[in-house]
Amino acid sequence: MAKRFHEEVMGVYFDDLDSFHILHNARYLLLFERTLGAFWMEVFGGSFNDTEDRFHFVRTNNIEYIRPVAGVGRVRVRVWVERLGRSSLTFGFRILPMHEDSDHAVGSRTVVRVDAETQRPVPWSDAFRTQMAPWIEE
């Protein structure tokens, strides 16, 4: 498990559910996306939007659906850094019920930092690496 993680409580609403009244498969990624946005704010505040490191593309998303989220309510979404490469960054995530540590879903996302003009991969800055260091899984 991660050295350090960020966790948000997210609501599951009626329009998030499929015809079986379980969380629609695409909504898991949306919950992760929202939690990742909160993570960026915690780590960088508003300053991340002022750096070249903000330019990155999503390379992969992987989700394993373990146990459905049934009906409306709330879940916990946890995110951490699994790996920081030269130009890539892989996040791990878990979606959990409110009062137990058993997974509804687990997954990962890899992003690649790119040059804003050429859109080619470039290394993360030293400042970015310093900010991310406490979050990297050991």
C-alpha positions, -999 to 999 in steps of 0.1 A, spaced: 0 0 0 10 36 -4 33 56 18 8 84 17 -26 88 1 -53 114 -5 -89 104 1 -122 122 -7 -158 113 2 -179 114 -29 -217 112 -34 -234 86 -56 -266 100 -70 -296 85 -88 -283 97 -122 -250 78 -115 -269 45 -114 -275 21 -143 -307 1 -149 -298 -24 -121 -295 5 -96 -258 1 -93 -231 27 -100 -226 28 -138 -192 15 -148 -181 48 -164 -189 67 -131 -161 50 -112 -136 68 -135 -155 100 -129 -153 97 -91 -115 90 -95 -111 120 -118 -128 143 -92 -106 129 -64 -75 134 -85 -85 171 -90 -88 174 -52 -54 157 -49 -37 182 -72 -52 211 -52 -39 196 -19 -4 191 -32 0 222 -53 -28 245 -44 -35 269 -74 2 270 -83 1 238 -104 -18 258 -131 11 282 -134 38 255 -142 48 238 -174 42 205 -156 5 209 -159 7 198 -195 1 161 -196 -19 135 -214 -36 104 -200 -19 74 -214 -39 46 -197 -68 40 -173 -72 6 -158 -102 -4 -135 -110 -37 -119 -146 -38 -107 -147 -59 -76 -180 -53 -58 -208 -30 -71 -218 2 -54 -255 -3 -49 -280 26 -48 -274 62 -38 -251 71 -9 -215 80 -4 -181 63 -10 -145 70 -3 -121 74 -32 -84 70 -24 -55 81 -47 -17 78 -44 14 78 -66 26 43 -76 54 55 -98 71 86 -110 91 80 -141 111 104 -163 80 117 -181 53 95 -168 34 94 -135 12 64 -124 -16 69 -98 -32 41 -80 -68 43 -67 -94 25 -47 -131 31 -43 -143 20 -9 -175 20 12 -177 45 39 -172 23 69 -150 -6 58 -118 -11 39 -131 -36 13 -127 -24 -23 -156 -17 -47 -130 -11 -74 -92 -6 -78 -72 8 -106 -45 30 -120 -40 59 -144 -7 68 -161 -2 103 -174 27 116 -195 41 151 -193 43 168 -227 57 199 -242 28 224 -246 38 232 -282 51 199 -297 30 176 -275 60 153 -272 70 137 -239 94 158 -217 108 151 -182 90 163 -151 106 193 -135 128 190 -104 102 212 -85 74 187 -95 95 158 -83 101 175 -50 64 182 -45 54 146 -54 82 128 -34 61 124 -2 33 107 -22 53 81 -40 46 45 -30 76 26 -16 
